[in-house]
Amino acid sequence: MPGAARLAKILLGIAISVALLVYLFWNVDVRAVLARLADTQWRWLVLSMACNLASLWVRSIRWRHLFPRGSHPARLFNAVMIGYMGNNVLPLRAGEVLRVYVAARHGPRVSTVVATLVVERALDGLAIGLILATSLTLVPTPREIAWAAEMFGAFVFVLLLALVVIAVAPLPCRIFIHSLTYRWPAIERRLLQAFDVMADGLQSMRRPRQLVPIVIWSVMVWIFVVLAFWTAFWAASLDLPLLAALTVIAFVGLGVSLPSSPGFIGIIQAATVLALSFFGVPRADALSFSLLLHASQFVPVTVWGLALLVVEHVSLSAASQRPVVSASE
């Protein structure tokens, strides 16, 4: 990415984060926010932290099953933690580059690692779509938000259908792409490279023996995520149903796809406050909870990830600047 474009994206993300924080703290009693934070139930917060870390550990197990047969990935948990840490402290989701770099140092080709991450992101998108559909079906929301959710649900359905078609019939799909783009070689090359990455990552989904563990571990990932959010409610002394946790997860999941500063500061707070407004939670209470939730996930992951950088003998600056190569490598 050219330097000017990269800087512009970084500044845009920071501007969005700052604007959201100013909006959220405008006309809010800061003393009330601090008072709620002072009343934190620490035993529940520790449990929430543990559930979040457990979700990342389970995520690393699922990731192993996404690799093609014959691959022997190692230290995937280290790669996951370092990647999430990188997203917390580096701009433009550079943690994803860190994650690829660390995983590829222990055996798999870079292109294979990238392919599995593409599929992982698709699976996460499907999960967020299902959670969002469930929550907004049961929670009264403004028409605009319901419409946006319907559009996202349609996108998720199309994505699921595309994944199934690519997994079942990759060669016909490749031929179809060629038939549409052969007149424009540069476009064809880029589209086929992207397609090959996706098809490579979906190899594991074509075999029932690999697909079943992927589904099971995916369910486990989101069980721990839900538990992390729900126990955070208890830490903040919020008596809210499980549906509220699902709604916050869905809104945060959508929110972090927007440009923001490192660590999604401001985005997570805004998404959480908006989600909890549907359950009648006052803004000061919702804002204090969002700060508590964010800190409980940011601090342990960042500290652990930085420690694993030392274990892996990885330089944060050098690794984050390495380009992610094409699938042809």
FINU-669965 format. One record per residue: x, y, z of N, C-alpha, C, O in turn. Coordinates in steps of 0.05 Angstrom, whole numbers, padded with zeros to 5 digits, always signed. Example, Ala and Ser with C-alpha at 12.3 -4.5 7.8 and 13.67 -1.06 7.14 Angstrom:
% FINU-669965
+00264-00114+00156+00246-00090+00156+00264-00066+00156+00285-00066+00169
+00257-00045+00142+00273-00021+00143+00258+00001+00157+00268+00023+00161
% end
This chain:
% FINU-669965
+00017-00024+00000+00000+00000+00000+00018+00025+00000+00035+00027+00017
+00014+00044-00018+00030+00068-00019+00029+00083+00008+00009+00081+00023
+00051+00097+00014+00052+00110+00040+00030+00130+00045+00019+00131+00067
+00023+00146+00025+00002+00166+00029-00025+00153+00034-00040+00162+00052
-00032+00132+00019-00057+00119+00023-00058+00105+00051-00078+00105+00064
-00035+00093+00059-00034+00080+00085-00038+00100+00107-00053+00095+00126
-00025+00123+00105-00028+00144+00125-00056+00154+00126-00067+00160+00148
-00069+00158+00103-00096+00168+00102-00115+00148+00116-00133+00157+00131
-00111+00122+00112-00128+00102+00125-00124+00102+00155-00143+00100+00170
-00099+00105+00163-00093+00106+00192-00107+00131+00205-00120+00128+00226
-00104+00154+00192-00116+00178+00203-00146+00177+00202-00159+00187+00221
-00158+00165+00182-00187+00161+00181-00197+00144+00204-00216+00151+00218
-00183+00122+00210-00190+00105+00232-00189+00119+00258-00206+00117+00275
-00167+00135+00263-00164+00150+00287-00186+00171+00290-00197+00175+00312
-00192+00184+00268-00213+00205+00269-00240+00193+00276-00255+00205+00292
-00247+00170+00265-00272+00157+00271-00273+00149+00301-00293+00153+00314
-00251+00138+00311-00250+00130+00339-00253+00154+00358-00269+00153+00377
-00239+00176+00352-00241+00200+00368-00269+00212+00367-00280+00219+00388
-00281+00213+00343-00308+00224+00340-00328+00208+00356-00346+00219+00369
-00326+00181+00355-00345+00165+00370-00341+00168+00400-00361+00169+00415
-00317+00170+00410-00312+00174+00438-00323+00201+00448-00335+00203+00469
-00319+00222+00432-00329+00248+00439-00360+00247+00440-00372+00258+00459
-00372+00234+00421-00401+00232+00420-00412+00216+00445-00431+00224+00457
-00398+00195+00451-00407+00178+00473-00405+00192+00500-00422+00188+00518
-00383+00207+00504-00379+00220+00530-00393+00247+00532-00393+00259+00553
-00405+00256+00509-00419+00282+00509-00444+00280+00526-00460+00262+00521
-00448+00297+00544-00472+00298+00561-00475+00273+00578-00498+00265+00585
-00453+00259+00584-00454+00236+00602-00440+00244+00628-00419+00257+00628
-00452+00236+00650-00440+00241+00677-00416+00222+00680-00419+00199+00686
-00392+00234+00677-00368+00217+00678-00365+00206+00706-00355+00183+00709
-00374+00220+00727-00372+00210+00754-00389+00185+00757-00381+00166+00772
-00412+00184+00744-00428+00160+00745-00415+00137+00731-00416+00114+00741
-00401+00142+00709-00387+00121+00695-00364+00110+00713-00361+00086+00715
-00349+00128+00725-00327+00119+00743-00338+00104+00767-00325+00085+00776
-00361+00113+00777-00372+00100+00801-00380+00071+00794-00376+00053+00810
-00392+00067+00770-00399+00040+00762-00374+00023+00758-00374-00001+00766
-00353+00034+00747-00328+00019+00744-00316+00012+00771-00305-00010+00774
-00319+00029+00791-00308+00024+00818-00323+00001+00831-00313-00012+00849
-00348-00004+00822-00364-00026+00834-00360-00053+00820-00376-00071+00823
-00340-00055+00804-00335-00080+00788-00333-00104+00806-00319-00103+00827
-00347-00125+00799-00345-00151+00813-00322-00167+00800-00325-00179+00779
-00299-00166+00814-00275-00176+00802-00275-00206+00796-00262-00215+00777
-00288-00221+00813-00288-00250+00808-00301-00257+00782-00293-00275+00767
-00323-00242+00775-00336-00247+00750-00319-00236+00726-00320-00247+00704
-00305-00214+00731-00288-00203+00710-00265-00223+00703-00258-00226+00680
-00254-00235+00724-00232-00254+00719-00243-00278+00703-00230-00288+00685
-00268-00287+00710-00280-00309+00695-00285-00301+00666-00281-00317+00648
-00293-00276+00662-00298-00266+00634-00271-00266+00619-00271-00275+00595
-00250-00257+00631-00224-00258+00618-00216-00287+00611-00206-00292+00589
-00221-00305+00630-00213-00333+00625-00229-00344+00601-00219-00359+00585
-00255-00337+00600-00272-00347+00578-00262-00336+00551-00262-00350+00531
-00254-00311+00551-00244-00299+00526-00218-00312+00517-00215-00318+00493
-00200-00317+00536-00175-00331+00529-00181-00359+00520-00167-00370+00502
-00200-00372+00533-00207-00400+00524-00218-00400+00496-00213-00419+00481
-00233-00379+00488-00244-00378+00461-00221-00376+00441-00223-00387+00419
-00199-00362+00448-00176-00360+00430-00161-00386+00428-00151-00394+00407
-00160-00400+00450-00147-00427+00450-00163-00446+00433-00151-00461+00417
-00189-00446+00436-00206-00464+00420-00204-00455+00390-00205-00472+00372
-00202-00429+00385-00199-00419+00358-00174-00431+00345-00174-00437+00321
-00153-00433+00360-00128-00444+00349-00131-00474+00343-00119-00484+00324
-00147-00488+00358-00152-00516+00352-00168-00519+00327-00162-00535+00310
-00189-00502+00324-00205-00503+00299-00187-00496+00275-00190-00508+00254
-00170-00477+00279-00152-00468+00257-00135-00492+00247-00131-00494+00223
-00126-00509+00265-00110-00532+00257-00126-00550+00238-00115-00561+00219
-00152-00553+00243-00169-00570+00226-00174-00557+00199-00183-00571+00180
-00169-00531+00196-00174-00518+00170-00151-00523+00151-00153-00518+00127
-00128-00532+00161-00106-00537+00143-00110-00563+00127-00123-00582+00137
-00100-00564+00102-00103-00588+00086-00089-00612+00099-00071-00609+00115
-00098-00636+00092-00085-00660+00101-00056-00660+00092-00050-00653+00069
-00039-00669+00110-00011-00669+00103+00004-00645+00114+00029-00645+00116
-00011-00624+00121+00002-00601+00134+00007-00607+00163-00008-00622+00175
+00028-00595+00174+00035-00600+00202+00040-00573+00215+00063-00567+00223
+00019-00557+00219+00023-00531+00232+00029-00534+00261+00019-00552+00274
+00046-00517+00271+00054-00518+00299+00051-00490+00312+00052-00470+00298
+00048-00490+00338+00046-00465+00353+00025-00446+00343+00030-00422+00341
+00002-00457+00336-00019-00439+00325-00031-00421+00347-00039-00399+00341
-00031-00431+00372-00041-00414+00393-00024-00389+00396-00034-00367+00400
+00002-00393+00394+00021-00370+00395+00014-00350+00373+00014-00326+00377
+00010-00361+00349+00004-00344+00326-00022-00329+00330-00024-00305+00323
-00042-00342+00341-00068-00329+00346-00065-00306+00366-00074-00284+00361
-00051-00311+00388-00048-00291+00409-00032-00267+00398-00038-00244+00404
-00010-00273+00384+00006-00251+00373-00010-00235+00352-00007-00211+00351
-00026-00249+00336-00042-00235+00316-00063-00216+00329-00066-00193+00321
-00076-00226+00350-00096-00209+00364-00083-00186+00378-00093-00164+00379
-00059-00192+00390-00044-00170+00403-00037-00149+00382-00039-00125+00387
-00028-00158+00358-00021-00139+00337-00044-00121+00329-00040-00098+00324
-00068-00133+00327-00091-00116+00321-00097-00096+00343-00109-00075+00337
-00089-00102+00367-00093-00084+00389-00074-00060+00389-00082-00038+00398
-00050-00064+00379-00030-00043+00382-00020-00031+00355-00006-00011+00355
-00027-00044+00333-00017-00035+00307-00041-00026+00290-00063-00037+00293
-00037-00007+00272-00059+00002+00254-00064-00017+00232-00048-00035+00226
-00087-00013+00219-00095-00027+00194-00094-00058+00197-00087-00072+00178
-00102-00068+00220-00103-00097+00225-00077-00111+00218-00077-00133+00207
-00055-00098+00224-00029-00110+00219-00025-00136+00234-00007-00151+00228
-00041-00141+00254-00039-00166+00269-00044-00190+00251-00034-00212+00257
-00060-00186+00230-00065-00209+00212-00039-00217+00198-00034-00240+00194
-00023-00197+00191+00003-00203+00178+00021-00217+00198+00035-00235+00191
+00021-00207+00223+00037-00220+00244+00029-00249+00247+00046-00267+00250
+00003-00254+00247-00007-00281+00251+00002-00300+00229+00010-00322+00234
+00000-00290+00204+00010-00306+00181+00040-00311+00184+00049-00334+00179
+00055-00291+00190+00084-00293+00192+00092-00313+00213+00109-00330+00208
+00080-00312+00237+00087-00331+00259+00080-00359+00251+00095-00378+00256
+00055-00363+00241+00047-00390+00234+00064-00402+00212+00071-00426+00213
+00071-00386+00192+00087-00396+00169+00116-00403+00177+00129-00417+00162
+00125-00393+00199+00152-00399+00208+00155-00427+00218+00177-00438+00221
+00132-00441+00223+00133-00467+00235+00122-00489+00215+00111-00509+00224
+00126-00485+00189+00120-00506+00171+00103-00499+00147+00113-00501+00124
+00078-00491+00151+00060-00487+00127+00070-00465+00109+00083-00446+00119
+00064-00467+00084+00070-00445+00065+00052-00421+00072+00031-00423+00083
+00063-00397+00065+00048-00373+00071+00021-00373+00057+00001-00365+00068
+00020-00382+00032-00005-00383+00017-00025-00401+00030-00049-00395+00030
-00016-00423+00042-00034-00442+00056-00045-00428+00081-00069-00431+00087
-00028-00415+00096-00037-00401+00120-00058-00380+00113-00079-00377+00126
-00052-00364+00092-00071-00343+00084-00098-00356+00076-00119-00345+00082
-00097-00378+00062-00122-00391+00053-00139-00400+00077-00163-00396+00077
-00126-00411+00098-00141-00419+00121-00153-00395+00136-00175-00397+00147
-00139-00373+00136-00149-00349+00150-00173-00337+00135-00191-00327+00147
-00172-00339+00108-00195-00329+00093-00220-00345+00100-00241-00334+00103
-00217-00372+00102-00239-00389+00109-00248-00383+00137-00272-00383+00143
-00229-00379+00155-00236-00373+00183-00253-00347+00185-00273-00346+00199
-00245-00327+00170-00260-00302+00170-00288-00306+00159-00308-00294+00168
-00290-00323+00138-00317-00329+00127-00334-00343+00148-00358-00337+00150
-00323-00362+00162-00338-00376+00183-00346-00357+00205-00369-00359+00215
-00329-00339+00213-00336-00319+00233-00358-00301+00223-00376-00294+00239
-00357-00294+00198-00378-00277+00186-00405-00291+00187-00426-00279+00193
-00405-00317+00181-00430-00332+00182-00441-00334+00211-00465-00331+00215
-00423-00338+00230-00431-00339+00258-00443-00313+00267-00464-00312+00280
-00430-00290+00261-00440-00264+00268-00467-00259+00255-00485-00248+00267
-00470-00268+00230-00496-00265+00216-00518-00280+00230-00540-00270+00232
-00512-00305+00238-00533-00321+00252-00540-00308+00279-00563-00307+00286
-00520-00299+00294-00525-00286+00320-00541-00261+00316-00559-00255+00331
-00534-00245+00296-00548-00220+00290-00577-00226+00283-00595-00212+00293
-00581-00245+00266-00609-00252+00258-00625-00261+00282-00649-00254+00284
-00613-00277+00299-00627-00287+00323-00634-00264+00341-00657-00262+00351
-00615-00246+00347-00620-00225+00366-00640-00204+00356-00658-00196+00370
-00638-00196+00330-00656-00176+00320-00684-00187+00314-00703-00171+00310
-00686-00213+00312-00713-00225+00309-00728-00223+00335-00752-00221+00335
-00713-00224+00358-00726-00224+00384-00726-00197+00398-00740-00194+00418
-00710-00178+00388-00707-00152+00401-00720-00131+00383-00712-00128+00360
-00739-00115+00394-00750-00093+00378-00729-00073+00371-00715-00063+00389
-00726-00066+00345-00705-00047+00337-00717-00028+00317-00738-00034+00304
-00705-00004+00313-00714+00015+00293-00714+00003+00265-00698-00016+00260
-00730+00013+00247-00733+00002+00220-00706+00003+00206-00700-00016+00191
-00691+00024+00209-00666+00027+00195-00646+00004+00202-00633-00007+00185
-00645-00002+00228-00627-00023+00237-00637-00050+00228-00621-00067+00220
-00663-00054+00229-00674-00079+00220-00668-00083+00190-00662-00105+00181
-00670-00061+00174-00664-00063+00146-00635-00070+00141-00629-00087+00124
-00617-00057+00156-00589-00062+00153-00583-00091+00160-00566-00104+00147
-00596-00101+00181-00592-00129+00189-00602-00148+00167-00589-00169+00162
-00624-00141+00155-00635-00158+00133-00615-00159+00110-00610-00180+00098
-00603-00136+00103-00583-00135+00082-00559-00152+00089-00548-00167+00072
-00551-00150+00114-00528-00166+00122-00534-00196+00122-00518-00212+00114
-00559-00202+00130-00567-00230+00129-00568-00241+00101-00560-00264+00097
-00576-00225+00082-00576-00233+00054-00547-00238+00045-00542-00257+00030
-00529-00220+00053-00501-00223+00046-00490-00249+00057-00475-00263+00044
-00497-00255+00082-00487-00279+00095-00497-00304+00080-00482-00323+00076
-00523-00303+00072-00534-00326+00057-00519-00330+00031-00512-00352+00023
-00514-00308+00016-00499-00310-00009-00471-00320-00004-00461-00336-00019
-00458-00311+00017-00431-00320+00024-00431-00350+00030-00414-00364+00020
-00451-00359+00045-00453-00388+00051-00457-00404+00026-00444-00425+00022
-00474-00395+00009-00479-00409-00017-00454-00410-00034-00448-00430-00046
-00439-00387-00034-00415-00386-00050-00394-00405-00039-00380-00419-00054
-00391-00407-00013-00372-00425+00000-00379-00454-00007-00361-00470-00014
-00404-00461-00006-00413-00488-00013-00406-00495-00042-00395-00516-00048
-00413-00477-00060-00408-00482-00088-00378-00484-00094-00369-00502-00108
-00362-00467-00082-00333-00468-00086-00321-00493-00075-00304-00506-00087
-00331-00502-00052-00321-00526-00039-00328-00551-00055-00312-00569-00057
-00352-00551-00066-00362-00575-00080-00351-00576-00109-00344-00598-00119
-00350-00553-00122-00343-00553-00151-00323-00531-00157-00330-00512-00171
-00298-00533-00147-00279-00511-00152-00271-00508-00181-00268-00485-00190
-00268-00530-00196-00259-00527-00224-00280-00513-00241-00272-00495-00256
-00305-00521-00240-00325-00506-00256-00327-00477-00248-00331-00459-00265
-00323-00471-00222-00323-00443-00214-00300-00427-00226-00303-00404-00235
-00277-00440-00227-00253-00427-00239-00257-00422-00269-00250-00401-00279
-00269-00442-00282-00275-00438-00311-00295-00416-00315-00292-00400-00334
-00315-00414-00298-00335-00393-00300-00322-00365-00297-00328-00347-00312
-00304-00363-00277-00290-00337-00274-00274-00330-00298-00273-00307-00307
-00260-00350-00309-00244-00345-00334-00262-00336-00357-00254-00318-00372
-00285-00348-00360-00303-00341-00382-00313-00313-00380-00320-00300-00400
-00315-00302-00355-00324-00275-00351-00302-00254-00354-00308-00231-00360
-00277-00262-00349-00256-00242-00346-00233-00245-00366-00214-00229-00364
-00234-00265-00384-00210-00270-00400-00203-00246-00418-00180-00244-00427
-00222-00229-00424-00216-00205-00440-00199-00185-00426-00187-00167-00438
-00197-00187-00399-00182-00168-00383-00162-00183-00366-00168-00190-00343
-00139-00190-00377-00120-00208-00364-00112-00200-00336-00109-00217-00319
-00108-00174-00331-00100-00165-00305-00121-00171-00284-00116-00181-00262
-00146-00165-00291-00169-00171-00273-00172-00201-00269-00176-00210-00247
-00169-00216-00291-00172-00245-00289-00151-00256-00271-00157-00274-00254
-00126-00247-00273-00105-00257-00256-00110-00253-00227-00107-00271-00210
-00119-00229-00220-00124-00223-00192-00148-00239-00181-00147-00249-00159
-00169-00240-00197-00192-00255-00188-00186-00285-00184-00194-00297-00165
-00171-00296-00203-00164-00325-00201-00145-00330-00178-00146-00351-00165
-00127-00311-00172-00109-00314-00149-00126-00314-00123-00122-00331-00106
-00145-00296-00121-00162-00295-00097-00179-00320-00096-00183-00331-00074
-00189-00329-00118-00205-00354-00119-00189-00378-00110-00198-00394-00094
-00164-00380-00120-00147-00402-00112-00141-00403-00083-00140-00424-00071
-00138-00379-00071-00133-00378-00042-00158-00389-00027-00155-00405-00009
-00182-00380-00035-00206-00390-00022-00210-00420-00027-00216-00434-00008
-00206-00430-00051-00210-00458-00057-00190-00475-00042-00197-00497-00032
-00165-00465-00039-00145-00480-00024-00153-00482+00005-00150-00503+00017
-00164-00460+00016-00172-00461+00044-00196-00479+00049-00200-00488+00071
-00213-00482+00029-00237-00499+00032-00232-00528+00027-00251-00544+00029
-00207-00536+00022-00202-00565+00018-00211-00582+00042-00223-00603+00039
-00206-00571+00066-00213-00587+00090-00244-00590+00093-00253-00608+00106
-00259-00572+00081-00288-00573+00083-00301-00594+00065-00325-00599+00068
-00285-00606+00047-00296-00625+00029-00296-00653+00041-00308-00672+00029
-00283-00657+00063-00281-00683+00075-00296-00684+00102-00290-00669+00120
-00316-00701+00104-00332-00703+00129-00315-00706+00154-00321-00695+00175
-00293-00722+00151-00277-00727+00175-00264-00701+00185-00258-00699+00209
-00259-00682+00167-00248-00656+00176-00270-00636+00181-00267-00618+00198
-00292-00638+00167-00314-00618+00169-00327-00620+00197-00333-00599+00209
-00332-00644+00207-00345-00648+00233-00330-00634+00255-00342-00619+00271
-00303-00639+00258-00289-00624+00279-00290-00594+00275-00290-00579+00295
-00289-00585+00251-00290-00556+00246-00316-00544+00257-00316-00523+00270
-00339-00558+00251-00365-00549+00261-00365-00549+00292-00375-00530+00304
-00356-00571+00303-00356-00574+00333-00340-00552+00346-00349-00539+00365
-00315-00548+00336-00298-00528+00349-00308-00500+00343-00303-00482+00359
-00322-00495+00321-00334-00469+00315-00355-00463+00336-00357-00440+00346
-00372-00483+00342-00392-00479+00363-00379-00473+00389-00389-00455+00404
-00358-00487+00396-00344-00483+00421-00332-00454+00423-00333-00442+00444
-00321-00445+00401-00310-00418+00400-00331-00398+00409-00326-00381+00426
-00355-00400+00398-00376-00380+00403-00389-00384+00430-00400-00365+00441
-00389-00408+00440-00399-00413+00467-00382-00397+00487-00392-00384+00505
-00355-00399+00484-00337-00385+00502-00339-00354+00498-00337-00339+00517
-00344-00346+00473-00347-00317+00469-00372-00307+00483-00372-00286+00496
-00394-00321+00480-00419-00314+00494-00415-00313+00524-00424-00295+00537
-00402-00334+00535-00397-00334+00563-00380-00311+00572-00384-00300+00594
-00360-00303+00556-00343-00280+00563-00360-00255+00565-00356-00239+00584
-00378-00251+00547-00395-00226+00547-00415-00228+00570-00420-00208+00584
-00427-00251+00573-00448-00254+00594-00437-00250+00622-00449-00236+00638
-00414-00263+00628-00402-00259+00654-00392-00231+00658-00390-00222+00681
-00385-00217+00636-00378-00189+00639-00402-00172+00649-00398-00153+00663
-00426-00180+00640-00450-00167+00651-00451-00170+00682-00456-00150+00696
-00445-00193+00691-00446-00198+00720-00424-00182+00734-00428-00171+00756
-00401-00179+00721-00379-00163+00732-00387-00134+00735-00379-00120+00753
-00404-00125+00717-00414-00097+00717-00440-00094+00732-00452-00073+00732
-00449-00115+00745-00475-00115+00760-00498-00108+00743-00517-00094+00751
-00498-00117+00718-00520-00113+00699-00536-00139+00698-00526-00160+00690
-00562-00137+00705-00579-00161+00705-00593-00162+00677-00615-00152+00674
-00579-00174+00659-00589-00175+00631-00590-00204+00621-00574-00221+00631
-00608-00210+00603-00611-00237+00593-00589-00245+00573-00573-00228+00564
-00589-00271+00567-00569-00281+00548-00573-00267+00521-00553-00263+00506
-00597-00260+00514-00603-00246+00489-00587-00220+00487-00579-00212+00465
-00584-00206+00509-00568-00181+00509-00539-00187+00502-00527-00171+00487
-00528-00208+00512-00501-00215+00505-00498-00221+00476-00479-00213+00463
-00518-00236+00465-00517-00241+00436-00518-00216+00419-00505-00213+00399
-00535-00197+00428-00538-00172+00413-00513-00156+00414-00505-00145+00393
-00500-00154+00437-00475-00139+00439-00453-00152+00421-00439-00138+00407
-00452-00179+00422-00432-00193+00405-00437-00187+00376-00418-00181+00361
-00462-00187+00367-00468-00182+00339-00460-00154+00331-00448-00150+00310
-00467-00134+00348-00461-00107+00341-00431-00101+00342-00421-00087+00325
-00418-00113+00361-00388-00109+00362-00375-00123+00338-00357-00112+00326
-00385-00147+00331-00375-00161+00308-00377-00145+00283-00359-00145+00266
-00400-00131+00280-00403-00114+00256-00386-00089+00258-00374-00079+00239
-00385-00078+00282-00370-00053+00286-00341-00054+00280-00329-00036+00269
-00328-00076+00288-00299-00078+00284-00291-00082+00255-00268-00081+00248
-00311-00085+00237-00305-00085+00209-00301-00057+00197-00292-00054+00175
-00307-00037+00213-00304-00009+00205-00276+00001+00210-00262-00010+00227
-00267+00022+00196-00241+00034+00202-00241+00045+00230-00260+00056+00240
-00218+00041+00244-00216+00052+00271-00186+00053+00279-00169+00045+00263
-00181+00064+00302-00154+00064+00312-00146+00036+00321-00164+00018+00322
-00121+00031+00326-00113+00004+00337-00129-00003+00361-00135+00014+00378
-00136-00029+00363-00152-00038+00386-00181-00032+00384-00196-00039+00403
-00190-00021+00362-00219-00015+00358-00231+00003+00379-00254+00001+00386
-00214+00021+00389-00223+00040+00410-00244+00058+00398-00241+00068+00376
-00265+00062+00413-00288+00078+00404-00309+00062+00389-00333+00064+00394
-00300+00044+00371-00318+00027+00357-00332+00008+00376-00357+00005+00375
-00317-00006+00392-00328-00025+00411-00347-00011+00431-00369-00021+00437
-00339+00013+00440-00356+00027+00459-00383+00035+00446-00404+00032+00458
-00381+00046+00421-00406+00054+00408-00424+00031+00402-00448+00033+00406
-00413+00009+00392-00429-00015+00386-00442-00026+00411-00466-00034+00410
-00428-00026+00433-00439-00037+00458-00461-00019+00469-00482-00029+00477
-00456+00007+00469-00477+00026+00479-00502+00024+00462-00524+00024+00473
-00499+00023+00436-00522+00020+00418-00537-00006+00423-00562-00005+00425
-00523-00028+00426-00537-00053+00431-00552-00053+00457-00574-00063+00458
-00539-00043+00478-00552-00043+00504-00575-00023+00506-00592-00025+00524
-00576-00003+00488-00598+00016+00489-00625+00002+00483-00646+00011+00492
-00624-00021+00468-00648-00036+00463-00659-00050+00487-00681-00060+00487
-00642-00052+00508-00651-00066+00532-00655-00046+00555-00656-00054+00579
-00656-00020+00548-00662+00000+00568-00640+00007+00587-00645+00018+00608
-00615+00001+00580-00592+00007+00597-00585+00036+00593-00580+00045+00571
-00583+00052+00615-00575+00080+00612-00548+00083+00600-00531+00065+00602
-00543+00105+00586-00518+00108+00571-00494+00107+00590-00473+00094+00583
-00495+00119+00614-00472+00118+00632-00465+00089+00640-00442+00082+00641
-00486+00074+00646-00482+00046+00653-00471+00030+00629-00452+00014+00633
-00482+00034+00606-00473+00020+00582-00444+00028+00575-00428+00011+00567
-00438+00053+00578-00411+00062+00572-00390+00051+00591-00369+00042+00583
-00397+00050+00617-00379+00039+00636-00375+00009+00630-00352-00002+00633
-00396-00005+00623-00394-00033+00616-00376-00037+00592-00359-00055+00591
-00379-00020+00572-00363-00023+00547-00334-00019+00553-00317-00033+00542
-00327+00000+00571-00299+00004+00578-00288-00020+00594-00266-00029+00589
-00305-00031+00611-00297-00054+00627-00293-00079+00609-00273-00093+00611
-00312-00083+00591-00310-00106+00573-00285-00104+00555-00270-00123+00552
-00281-00080+00544-00258-00076+00526-00232-00080+00541-00214-00094+00530
-00229-00069+00564-00204-00072+00579-00200-00101+00587-00177-00111+00586
-00221-00116+00594-00218-00144+00602-00209-00161+00579-00197-00183+00584
-00214-00153+00554-00205-00168+00531-00179-00157+00520-00162-00173+00509
-00175-00131+00522-00151-00119+00510-00126-00125+00526-00106-00133+00515
-00127-00121+00552-00103-00123+00569-00091-00151+00570-00067-00154+00564
-00106-00172+00577-00094-00199+00578-00083-00208+00551-00061-00219+00550
-00098-00203+00529-00089-00212+00503-00063-00197+00495-00045-00209+00484
-00063-00171+00500-00039-00155+00492-00015-00163+00508+00007-00167+00496
-00017-00167+00534+00006-00174+00550+00015-00202+00543+00040-00206+00539
-00003-00221+00540+00005-00248+00532+00017-00249+00504+00038-00262+00500
+00005-00234+00486+00016-00234+00459+00044-00222+00458+00061-00232+00443
+00049-00200+00473+00076-00189+00474+00096-00208+00485+00119-00209+00476
+00088-00223+00506+00106-00243+00518+00112-00265+00497+00135-00274+00496
+00093-00273+00482+00097-00294+00462+00115-00284+00439+00128-00300+00426
+00115-00258+00434+00134-00247+00414+00163-00253+00422+00180-00260+00406
+00168-00251+00448+00195-00258+00458+00200-00287+00455+00222-00295+00447
+00180-00304+00462+00184-00333+00460+00189-00341+00431+00206-00358+00426
+00176-00328+00412+00179-00335+00384+00202-00320+00371+00208-00325+00347
+00216-00303+00386+00238-00288+00375+00230-00272+00350+00244-00272+00329
+00208-00258+00352+00196-00243+00330+00198-00213+00336+00192-00205+00358
+00207-00198+00317+00207-00169+00319+00180-00158+00310+00171-00163+00288
+00167-00143+00327+00140-00132+00321+00141-00115+00296+00124-00117+00279
+00160-00097+00294+00161-00079+00271+00168-00093+00245+00156-00088+00224
+00188-00111+00247+00197-00125+00222+00175-00143+00211+00170-00144+00187
+00162-00159+00229+00142-00178+00221+00118-00165+00210+00106-00174+00190
+00109-00142+00222+00085-00129+00213+00088-00115+00187+00068-00108+00174
+00113-00111+00178+00117-00098+00152+00122-00117+00130+00124-00109+00107
+00123-00143+00135+00127-00163+00114+00101-00165+00098+00080-00167+00109
+00103-00166+00072+00080-00168+00055+00069-00196+00056+00084-00215+00058
+00042-00199+00054+00030-00225+00051+00029-00232+00022+00017-00218+00006
+00043-00254+00015+00046-00260-00013+00021-00272-00025+00002-00278-00011
+00021-00275-00051-00002-00286-00065-00003-00315-00061+00016-00328-00051
-00025-00327-00069-00030-00355-00066-00011-00371-00083-00009-00395-00079
+00001-00360-00102+00019-00375-00119+00045-00382-00107+00060-00397-00118
+00051-00370-00084+00077-00375-00072+00079-00403-00061+00099-00411-00050
% end
